[in-house]
Amino acid sequence: MKVDNFRNYIIAPLTVAMFFSLVSLITWLAGENFITIMNYIYIGIFASLGMVLYAKLPKSKKNRGRKISMFAIGGLLFLVMSVLGRIDGQLEGFFFYIFAGITTGTVSHYFVAKIIGPIFLNRGWCGWGCWTIMILDLFPYKRSDGRLPEKFGWVRYLHFAMSFGLALLLWFGFDYSISSQKWDIAGMYWFLGGNVVYYAIGIALVLLLKDNRAFCKYVCPVSVILKASSTFSLLRIKGKSELCDGCDACTKTCPMNIRIPDYILFGRRVVSSECVMCLTCINTCPTGALEVSLGFDVGGIEMHRQKPLQQKNA
């Protein structure tokens, strides 16, 4: 019988709420504007609310909680950055702002969500707020039969290097510069243009590999930052080895193809830097062996389910 214990989930939304409450307090004490403070409060509310709904809703409706969180957070940031703020929230924009010595807007977002945030919340951004996955996860391929060989994971590092190289070339080679946080119409073009490319590549990979998370696994350049900072994450999935019967249901439903029982049966938390804290494994586990936990351990030990050999050679 399926065990659905709310206590196995509760640490995740509580940690998210506490983290963004702390961020909001720090930004207020630092003299940030009211909109920025409310932005962090808003993200904390909808991220934690989405996790609570995911935990409490019936199995067939659990993903509604994640969709509420994704569209509330990803949709707002997309609108605020591109249409209203005309700010480039892409990785290249982050580099440009750093070069210009501007620490608000995109830099603040990357610092909280993708550099410092993962140390506390793991890759929760990928699971509950990303505006790219917000669209890609509408496709029906939420489960895949495994990952491509590890060498394909290096594409994202190449993508990261290309983004950094482009920013360097434009800034130092062609005297491209910005003078304020807002780029006027140019920032919106950069942001929307970059997202069109991301969505096009992401959708093509979804259809080709029948995997909603293919863009995350092989192409996303931001995951390079997220993987590094989440290596030291306090928030991870933990298992009770005495309850795990090795049925492998969690691995089969994990959107990132993590071999979760391999960590649990060896007495470790799930320290893979690919975990996006989507909580799917907890929902799937028939014995209630999995839960969210706080602790400290150095991650980066990767154990993934690979695609069957015949498919890799097809």
C-alpha positions as a printed Julia matrix, in Angstrom:
314×3 Matrix{Float64}:
  0.0    0.0     0.0
  1.26   3.48   -0.87
  2.47   5.4     2.15
  1.81   9.16    1.88
  3.29  10.73    4.99
  3.18  14.53    4.99
  6.04  14.61    7.49
  8.33  13.2     4.79
  7.81  16.39    2.76
  7.44  19.18    5.29
 11.12  20.12    5.74
 11.31  21.28    2.1
  8.61  24.01    2.2
  9.67  25.1     5.69
 13.3   25.53    4.57
 12.22  27.45    1.47
  9.98  29.77    3.51
 12.73  30.42    6.08
 15.37  31.01    3.42
 13.36  33.6     1.49
 12.19  35.25    4.71
 15.86  35.68    5.63
 16.7   36.98    2.14
 13.83  39.48    2.36
 15.01  40.68    5.77
 18.6   41.09    4.56
 17.52  43.03    1.45
 15.32  45.26    3.62
 18.19  45.97    6.04
 20.46  46.63    3.04
 18.09  49.35    1.88
 16.8   47.62   -1.26
 13.65  48.99   -2.86
 10.22  47.73   -1.88
  9.65  45.87   -5.16
 12.79  43.77   -4.71
 11.82  42.85   -1.15
  8.3   41.88   -2.2
  9.72  39.87   -5.07
 11.6   37.59   -2.67
  8.6   37.3    -0.36
  6.45  36.37   -3.36
  8.9   33.68   -4.51
  9.13  32.22   -1.01
  5.35  32.08   -0.66
  4.67  30.37   -3.98
  7.63  27.98   -3.84
  6.67  26.74   -0.35
  2.96  26.76   -1.22
  3.61  24.64   -4.31
  5.55  22.11   -2.22
  2.8   21.93    0.42
  0.15  21.42   -2.26
  2.28  18.74   -3.89
  2.52  16.94   -0.56
 -1.18  17.23    0.33
 -2.94  16.74   -3.01
 -4.0   13.26   -4.15
 -1.47  11.39   -6.26
 -3.25  12.12   -9.54
 -3.27  15.87   -8.82
  0.1   16.4    -7.15
  1.73  17.98  -10.19
 -0.78  20.81   -9.98
  1.17  22.06   -6.98
  4.37  22.2    -9.0
  2.64  23.89  -11.95
  1.23  26.56   -9.66
  4.71  27.24   -8.31
  6.37  27.15  -11.75
  3.96  29.52  -13.44
  3.63  31.85  -10.45
  7.42  32.23  -10.07
  8.74  31.61  -13.58
  5.92  33.53  -15.21
  6.33  36.55  -12.93
 10.11  36.72  -13.35
  9.8   36.32  -17.11
  7.28  39.17  -17.24
  9.13  41.43  -14.79
 12.55  40.93  -16.37
 11.71  41.11  -20.06
  8.47  42.98  -20.65
  8.34  45.37  -17.7
 11.93  45.69  -16.55
 13.55  45.1   -19.95
 16.4   43.35  -18.16
 18.4   40.51  -19.64
 17.95  37.58  -17.26
 19.95  35.22  -19.45
 23.42  34.01  -18.48
 25.06  36.52  -20.86
 23.16  39.31  -19.12
 24.53  38.13  -15.78
 28.08  38.39  -17.14
 27.43  41.84  -18.66
 26.1   43.2   -15.35
 29.08  41.75  -13.48
 31.45  43.46  -15.93
 29.57  46.73  -15.38
 29.72  46.43  -11.59
 25.91  46.32  -11.28
 24.73  44.09   -8.44
 20.95  44.47   -8.61
 18.44  42.9   -11.0
 19.89  39.9   -12.81
 22.96  39.63  -10.57
 20.78  39.65   -7.45
 18.56  36.96   -8.99
 21.49  34.72   -9.89
 23.12  35.23   -6.51
 19.99  34.27   -4.55
 18.48  31.58   -6.81
 21.51  29.98   -8.42
 24.66  30.65   -6.39
 23.8   30.94   -2.69
 20.3   29.45   -2.86
 21.38  25.91   -3.85
 23.65  25.69   -0.8
 20.47  25.83    1.29
 17.75  24.6    -1.08
 19.62  22.3    -3.45
 18.48  22.73   -7.06
 15.0   23.73   -5.99
 15.04  26.48   -8.63
 15.08  23.78  -11.33
 12.22  21.93   -9.7
  9.9   24.78   -8.75
 10.75  28.1   -10.45
 12.56  27.75  -13.79
 10.76  29.55  -16.65
 12.33  27.2   -19.21
 11.08  24.02  -17.53
  7.79  25.84  -16.9
  7.11  25.33  -20.62
  9.02  22.11  -21.31
  7.27  20.25  -18.51
  3.93  20.73  -20.26
  4.96  17.92  -22.59
  3.89  14.38  -21.62
  7.38  12.86  -21.24
  7.86  13.33  -17.49
  9.62   9.97  -17.22
 12.5    8.82  -19.37
 14.09   5.41  -19.63
 17.53   6.72  -18.78
 20.26   9.21  -19.63
 22.51   9.39  -22.62
 26.19   8.5   -22.0
 27.94  10.88  -19.6
 29.93  12.52  -22.39
 26.78  14.3   -23.57
 26.61  16.09  -20.22
 29.65  18.12  -21.25
 27.57  19.99  -23.82
 26.31  22.27  -21.06
 29.89  23.15  -20.07
 30.6   24.05  -23.69
 27.41  26.14  -23.75
 28.51  27.9   -20.54
 31.95  28.62  -22.02
 30.38  29.96  -25.24
 28.06  32.28  -23.28
 30.97  33.59  -21.21
 33.13  33.92  -24.32
 30.43  35.88  -26.17
 30.06  38.29  -23.25
 33.83  38.75  -23.07
 34.12  39.32  -26.8
 31.34  41.91  -26.94
 32.38  43.71  -23.78
 36.14  43.88  -24.29
 36.43  43.38  -28.05
 33.63  45.61  -29.3
 33.27  48.05  -26.38
 29.75  46.83  -25.66
 28.66  48.43  -22.39
 25.69  49.31  -20.22
 25.27  52.28  -17.93
 22.39  51.27  -15.69
 20.37  48.28  -14.52
 17.79  48.78  -17.26
 18.86  48.21  -20.82
 15.74  49.72  -22.3
 14.65  47.78  -25.39
 18.03  46.06  -25.9
 17.7   44.09  -22.65
 14.3   42.8   -23.68
 15.65  41.68  -27.08
 18.54  39.82  -25.44
 16.24  38.12  -22.94
 13.45  37.19  -25.35
 15.87  36.18  -28.1
 17.8   33.93  -25.75
 14.64  32.3   -24.5
 13.39  31.65  -28.02
 16.65  29.76  -28.67
 16.39  27.88  -25.37
 12.78  26.89  -25.96
 13.51  25.79  -29.52
 16.44  23.6   -28.45
 14.56  22.33  -25.4
 11.43  21.37  -27.33
 13.5   19.67  -30.04
 15.29  17.59  -27.38
 12.02  16.75  -25.63
 10.55  15.38  -28.86
 13.75  13.65  -29.97
 14.56  11.95  -26.66
 11.01  11.82  -25.25
 12.27  13.45  -22.09
 10.97  16.73  -20.63
 14.22  17.26  -18.73
 16.63  16.64  -21.62
 17.54  20.35  -21.81
 18.48  20.32  -18.1
 20.6   17.19  -18.42
 22.61  18.01  -21.51
 22.39  21.67  -22.59
 21.42  24.17  -19.86
 24.46  26.39  -19.12
 23.0   27.65  -15.83
 23.08  24.08  -14.49
 26.89  24.4   -14.41
 26.53  26.98  -11.63
 23.73  25.09   -9.92
 25.64  21.81   -9.9
 28.65  23.47   -8.29
 26.78  25.23   -5.48
 24.38  22.33   -4.79
 27.39  20.1    -4.11
 27.29  21.55   -0.56
 23.51  21.66   -0.19
 21.96  21.3     3.25
 18.62  20.15    1.8
 18.6   16.67    0.29
 16.55  13.52   -0.04
 17.25  11.0     2.68
 16.2    7.37    2.9
 15.65   4.77    5.6
 17.53   1.69    4.43
 15.47  -0.58    6.67
 12.31   0.45    4.78
 13.79   0.38    1.26
 12.97  -2.89   -0.5
 14.95  -2.05   -3.64
 11.85  -1.94   -5.88
 13.51   0.88   -7.89
 10.2    2.73   -8.33
 11.87   6.01   -7.34
 14.58   5.63   -9.99
 12.05   4.81  -12.7
 10.04   7.96  -11.98
 12.93  10.33  -11.2
 12.95  12.92  -14.02
 16.74  13.21  -13.7
 17.31   9.41  -13.75
 19.11   9.29  -10.39
 19.64   5.8    -8.96
 18.24   6.78   -5.58
 18.35   3.32   -3.87
 22.1    3.12   -4.55
 22.59   6.07   -2.18
 20.09   4.88    0.41
 21.32   1.3     0.69
 24.87   2.59    1.25
 23.69   4.84    4.07
 24.06   8.15    2.21
 21.69  10.97    1.4
 21.05  11.55   -2.31
 24.13  13.65   -2.96
 23.81  13.76   -6.74
 24.19  17.31   -8.07
 21.48  16.45  -10.6
 18.69  16.27   -7.99
 16.16  19.08   -8.58
 14.18  18.45   -5.35
 10.99  17.76   -7.3
  9.87  15.35   -4.52
  8.65  12.8    -7.1
 10.66  10.02   -5.46
  8.95  10.55   -2.09
  5.55  10.41   -3.77
  6.51   7.24   -5.64
  8.1    5.23   -2.81
  5.55   2.54   -1.78
  7.1    1.98    1.66
  7.58   5.6     2.74
 11.34   5.12    2.92
 12.21   8.56    1.5
 12.01  11.98    3.1
 13.46  15.48    2.84
 16.22  16.2     5.33
 18.63  18.9     6.46
 22.27  18.01    7.04
 25.77  18.51    5.76
 27.63  16.28    3.35
 29.7   17.01    0.28
 27.87  15.91   -2.85
 28.84  15.38   -6.43
 28.77  11.58   -6.35
 26.78  10.78   -9.46
 24.89   7.52   -9.97
 22.52   7.66  -12.92
 20.32   5.26  -14.8
 21.63   4.97  -18.36
 19.52   4.35  -21.44
 19.33   0.68  -22.48
 22.24  -0.32  -24.72
 20.07  -1.14  -27.72
 18.59   2.37  -27.68
 21.98   4.05  -27.38
 23.16   2.15  -30.42
 19.97   2.71  -32.41
